[in-house]
Amino acid sequence: MQITSKGQVTIPQDVRNRLGLLPHTEVEFEVAGDHARIRKVKRALGTGIRGNRALEALRGTADTRMSTDEIMALTRVEARHGRKAR
């Protein structure tokens, strides 16, 4: 594996999977002697941006004309199966 002229390197897929490194995940590097470590940045609860980005991407994409009551009926077991939810 080589570093590009822009100083970039591709993290192998199996390493990304093991560490949970998804697109837009912030990472930090730590230099220890003659090697470097990479790890996900730990954020305080509620300060992550991944969820906010997902919500922004979905905002305004619903095209249903159902009322709130109709949507809620779809989520109830009794509406789908003719019995009461437990």
N, C-alpha and C positions, 0 to 999 in steps of 0.2 A: 504494500500500500504506500502511495506517495502523497505528499502534501502538494496541493496545486499551487500555481503561481500567486493565487489570492490568499494562500495560507489555510486552505480548507482541506479537510479530510472526511471521508465517508465512514461513519460508524457502522460496522457490520450489523445486518438485520438481527442476527441471533443475540448480539449484545444489546441492541435497542429493545428487543422483546424482553430480555431478562431484567433489564433495568426500568422498563416501562417508559422509555424515551419516545414520546409521540411528537409529531410536528408541533412546533411552537413551545416545546418544553424548554424551560431555562435550565442551563447546566453551569457548573463552575469547575474550574481547574485548580488543582493543588499540586505544586511542585514539591517533590520529596526526593532529595538527592539527585540522581540522574534519570528520574522518571516522573511522569505526571499522572495524576488521578483525575477522573472525570466523575461527577455525580450530579444528580438532580438538585436544584436549589430548593431548600426547604423553606416554605412560606408559612406565615402565620395563618390560622384558619380565617377564611373569608377574604383573603387577599389574592387568591388565584384569578387568573384572567382567562383560563381555558373555558370555564363555564360561561363566563360573560361573552366570549367570542361565539360560543355555540348558540346562546340565546339570541345574539344579534343576527347571526346567520339565518335563524328560523323566524325571526320577528316579521310578521306580515305575510307569511307564506301560506297560512290556512285559507282555504277557499270554500269552506262549508257554509251553508246557510242555515244550519241547525241552531235551535235555541239552546240555552244552557240546560233547560230541563230535558231536552231530547238527548243531549250529550251525556248528562248524568244517568239517564235511563239505560244507556248503552253500557255503562260501567257497573250496573247493579246485576247481581246474580239472578235476582227474581225476575228481572226484565228479560234475561236471556234464557233462563231455564224454568221459569214458572214456579220458583220456590224462593223462600226468604233467605237473605244472606245471614251467615252465622255471626 
